[in-house]
Amino acid sequence: MLSLISLAAIVKMTNDDSIATRASLLDRLKDREDQASWQEFFDTYWLLIYRVAKKAGLTDAEAQDIVQETVMAMANKLPGFIYDPKVCSFKTWMLRLTRWRIIDTLRKRLPQSAPAADSNGTATSALDRIPDESSLKLEAVWDDEWEKSLLTAALQRLKPLLKPEHYQIFDLYALRQLPVSQVAEIMGISAARVYLVKHRVAAKIRNEIKAIEATAS
């Protein structure tokens, strides 16, 4: 099982705007017919949006709908999106689009018939029973999932490029967190070799993260 917390420690993520996409990719995304760029974008971000929607209390089907609706909204709005981190970062902009759709989905869940009564017996409308945005704590959840998604995306991009043995060593030691002695025994190598491979793969992950950072700062 992928241990994102341990992986975060390994690559020493400290940038608050960790997950991002190249500015050049944003420019390419303004062309809705550029399927390769949109696939790259979707592969990087869909799980982020899905996880945040799930943590907001939505069902699997609702969360999948949020992913599709948010991506479609971005496709419609990106041609007019001007990247200026001093005004609004890409990360914040995408959070807003996602949050609006989560709130809208929660609103649609509520019955529109007779008002319900609160704990004091006072009738409340369906609109009043929609959770306040601050109570959903979406910003904190978004920040947490943002970092996890970057780590996942970086590792997924690197996996096909790594030697199978190196990935297996990194998986066993850094992700599954087996003792170095056990990893060395399983792989038939020295403990020093385990440390060396972990260090090299972690460095590659850091480099990959830097390669996809740009517009969320």
Secondary structure by P-SEA (a helix, b strand, c coil): cccaaaaaaaacccccccccccaaaaaaaccccaaaaaaaaaaacaaaaaaaaaaacccaaaaaaaaaaaaaaaaaccccbbbbcccccaaaaaaaaaaaaaaaaaaaaccccbbbbcccccccccccccccccccaaaaaaaaaaaaaaaaaaaaaacccccaaaaaaaaacccccccaaaaaaaacccaaaaaaaaaaaaaaaaaaaaaaccccc
